[in-house]
Amino acid sequence: MAAPAKKRALASPSQRLEAIPPYMFAELERRIEEKRDAGIDVLSLGIGDPDTPTFRYVVEAMREAVGDPGAQKYPSNRGRVEFREAFADFYLLRFGVEIDAVNEVIPAIGAKECIYNLCFAFLDPGDVALASDPGYPVYTSGPVLAGAEAFLLPLRPDLGFAPDLEAIPEEKLEAARLLFINYPNNPTGAIVPEGFFEQVVELAGRHDILVVHDNAYSETTYDGYVAPSFLATPGAKEVGVEVFSLSKGYNMTGWRCAAILGNAEAINTYWRLKTNVDSGLFEAVQLAGAAALRGPRKEVEEMCRIYERRRDLVVEALRDIGVEVEAPKGTIYIWAPVPEGHSSSSFAELVLEEAAVVVSPGSMYGPSGEGFFRISLTTPDELLREAVQRLRSHLTG
Ligand SMILES: Cc1ncc(COP(=O)(O)O)c(C=O)c1O
């Protein structure tokens, strides 16, 4: 009889977990901490976590909801009717999309949870998920943790940071069960190119691929641009779902409030998975989320004005130090090419060492992010001005 394989050490991770790199923002936070411990006043433009508070009317709705004993029990993963109806009304008013509040929307505990669990609901070993590169890390770690393959679709600057769908190998299309897309796009700041959603619907229908549009940034847009929902594309509901997060558009990152909308059967499959792994979104948060969606638009508009002002500040400073950068029409990020002679990480390192400013190296978001860096606009104006001043004085010339 073969000797039993040596049992691994108590705290050693599973092979599945070992297969993915450490979560990149955790590493960034560690570096910042290290510098601060050494007494260096580091300004971080790395992470996209809004600095302005959740809108007052949302907090008030939460205050009321949290005291309601009816909202304190285990939530149902189907979600409260108030939440589902608020989403249905919002989608009609904001995007012109009809959503059946009974079958076509349920809550998610943030978009991150939703994307991760979609991988476990739909992927088996041997399956493929098609994932934007650069992209939000869970599009690649989710499939790998689920034992499947994440096949990267490079976002091409010459195509407006869209992938070339015709370049996807036939065998990958055959094995693909999920396609992750995201516009306005993190990290590139790109808005959806004309006709791209239509091409996606056509491709997905032809190859039986479930499209997951990660709509995290439709409410943070500038210069009068109004971002569409993927579900407004003819035929989208037959092939896809949209994950709508309240994190960025309503300054609610800590609340973990999102929804999945669209294809009813796909949503039901996700629900089946969720009933096995979590116990739903706190109902008071659902009620606060519903209040956010039904609330006055002026708070969202004011938030966009703040980001737009900061965007202009950063773009001007980067141009002054010779960085060719486009002003994005959406998201809360500036995506810029690193100066000649630098890689993403050598430039981020230089900026940290010379100016004590943190920017995210583009390579953190996937191999096609190499040659770029990302700046987040979620820093108060005076600190952002200080950071920009440091970049000007340390990096000019
Ligand atoms: C593209 C994208 N999707 C999802 C998320 C996470 O959203 P949530 O806070 O709802 O989990 C982020 C956060 O940065 C993001 O950039």
The ligand as an SDF file (V2000), in Angstrom:
LIG
                    3D

 16 16  0  0  0  0  0  0  0  0999 V2000
  -15.3500   47.3500  -11.1730 C   0  0  0  0  0  0  0  0  0  0  0  0
  -15.6840   47.1180   -9.7420 C   0  0  0  0  0  0  0  0  0  0  0  0
  -16.5640   46.1690   -9.4290 N   0  0  0  0  0  0  0  0  0  0  0  0
  -16.9000   45.9230   -8.1510 C   0  0  0  0  0  0  0  0  0  0  0  0
  -16.3320   46.6270   -7.1160 C   0  0  0  0  0  0  0  0  0  0  0  0
  -16.7230   46.3000   -5.7060 C   0  0  0  0  0  0  0  0  0  0  0  0
  -17.9820   46.7570   -5.4070 O   0  0  0  0  0  0  0  0  0  0  0  0
  -18.6890   46.4340   -4.0160 P   0  0  0  0  0  0  0  0  0  0  0  0
  -18.1980   47.4360   -3.0240 O   0  0  0  0  0  0  0  0  0  0  0  0
  -20.1490   46.5620   -4.3010 O   0  0  0  0  0  0  0  0  0  0  0  0
  -18.3000   45.0480   -3.6200 O   0  0  0  0  0  0  0  0  0  0  0  0
  -15.3900   47.6170   -7.3950 C   0  0  0  0  0  0  0  0  0  0  0  0
  -14.7450   48.3470   -6.2990 C   0  0  0  0  0  0  0  0  0  0  0  0
  -13.7610   49.0150   -6.4480 O   0  0  0  0  0  0  0  0  0  0  0  0
  -15.0610   47.8610   -8.7370 C   0  0  0  0  0  0  0  0  0  0  0  0
  -14.1680   48.7900   -9.0740 O   0  0  0  0  0  0  0  0  0  0  0  0
  1  2  1  0
  2  3  1  0
  2 15  2  0
  3  4  2  0
  4  5  1  0
  5  6  1  0
  5 12  2  0
  6  7  1  0
  7  8  1  0
  8  9  2  0
  8 10  1  0
  8 11  1  0
 12 13  1  0
 12 15  1  0
 13 14  2  0
 15 16  1  0
M  END
$$$$
